[in-house]
């Protein structure tokens, strides 16, 4: 019995020591990532200055009311589904409460929306005419870590030798029609890496020193491309060992 008690004390002591060991949010060299999606609207000609792009009409939201209960986090199923299968025992509406949990990795890697939007650069939506257009500070990326680190990116969903791909990111060997520049870090535009992971280096970081930089985009619209709406998703990866 004494031996069991002795080993139990050792186990508790070991557990307490482990619980107080600092943990790094990044696992090995894989790290954490975020995906930034940009919408590119190709128009036959640039939108005239002072004229805002047309916004699709949005119908007013339907008001949901329930007898006896005035506020819901989630509306009763009976209100959301106009046709509900009859049940032997009717079920009452049950209010559900959700608790929002902050992204635990945000202190290491997150994006910041454009703080100074223009007519052709708003909320990750770019209005691009034919030819080449530069969009300043489409979004910002923040990085920090408790060890030396690096930030890389690649055109999400792309691969080498998998056909031409889709506009604007395409697939290697076709070059991307979208390029990036990180303000205060790089001095020229570079086409997004579109041959799959691991992509290309954005910047290196030192221990406990945060960085936040604007990403400018340069978009080229060839004359052969039909007017319309196109999307591009870029994956940013933060990993230790810069």
C-alpha positions, 0 to 999 in steps of 0.5 A, a space after each residue: 500500500 505504501 508503494 502504491 502511495 509513493 508511485 501515486 505521489 511521483 505521478 502527480 508531481 510529474 503531471 504538475 511539472 508537465 503542466 507548467 512547461 511552456 508550449 509553442 503554438 507551432 508544431 515542428 516546421 509545419 506551423 500555422 496558416 491562414 487563407 486570404 481570398 481576393 475577389 477580382 471583378 474584371 470590367 470591360 473598361 475601368 469604372 469612371 471616377 466617382 461612380 461606385 460599382 453596382 451592388 446587387 439588391 439584397 432583400 430585407 431579412 425575414 423576421 422570426 417570432 416565437 410565442 412566449 420567447 422573444 430572443 433566440 441565439 438560433 431560431 426554432 426549427 419550426 420557424 426556419 423550416 416551413 414544412 416539418 414532419 409531424 411528430 407524435 409528441 410535439 417538441 417545444 422550441 429550445 433556445 441555444 446559446 453559442 459562446 464565441 471563442 477567439 482564434 488561439 493562433 491570432 497572436 502569432 498570425 492574422 490578417 488585417 483588412 485594408 484601412 484606407 479603401 479606394 473605389 477599386 480596392 475594398 474588402 479584398 474586392 478589386 475592380 480591374 480593367 484590361 491591362 495591368 493594375 496595381 492595388 495598394 495595401 489590399 490587406 496586411 499580415 501580422 506575424 510574431 513568434 517566441 522563436 525565430 520564424 518565417 512567413 511563406 505563401 503559395 497560391 492555394 490549390 495550385 500544382 505543377 504540371 496540372 494544366 493551365 489552372 484558373 485565372 488569375 493564379 493558374 498552375 506552373 508552368 503558366 505564370 500567375 497573372 497576380 503578383 505581390 509586394 510586401 511593403 517595407 520588406 520587398 521592393 518589386 512585385 513577384 508572381 505568386 508561387 503556383 506550383 504548390 507547397 511550400 511556395 515562397 518566402 515573404 519574410 523572416 522574423 526574430 524571436 518575440 519581434 512582431 511584424 505587420 506589413 501591407 501586401 500590394 497586388 498587381 493584377 494583369 487582365 489579358 484581352 482574351 479574358 471574358 469580363 466577370 468575377 474571379 477569385 484567388 486564394 493565397 495561403 500564408 504559412 508561419 513556421 519556426 526556424 526562420 
